[in-house]
Amino acid sequence: MRTPRYWRSGTEPATARSDLKLRFLLSVLFLPVFALMTAGFAVWAARSGGTDVPSSGTLVVFAVCCGVLTLLAAADLWVVVRRRRTEL
C-alpha cells in the first residue's frame, strides 16, 4: 500500500477525498440502467397516441432526464477511471 499524499491532520473537510471505489461501483451500476430507461421512455413516447396517459410529452421529458443522468454517470465514470489511474 502506498503512503497517502497528504496525512490526515484534522482538517478533513478542506482536504477530504471522495471514495473512488464507491463512485466507480455506482457509475458502473447506474450507467446501463439510465441508458435502458432512456431508450425505454423514448420508445414508449414514440408509440404512445394522442390520448394515452401519460402523454408523449411527459414521456419525452422522462427520456431527456434519463439521458442527462446517463451522460452524468458516463462522465463520472470517466473521471473516476482517470483519477484511479493517476492516484492509485
Order of alpha helices (4+ residues) and beta strands (2+ residues): alpha-alpha-alpha
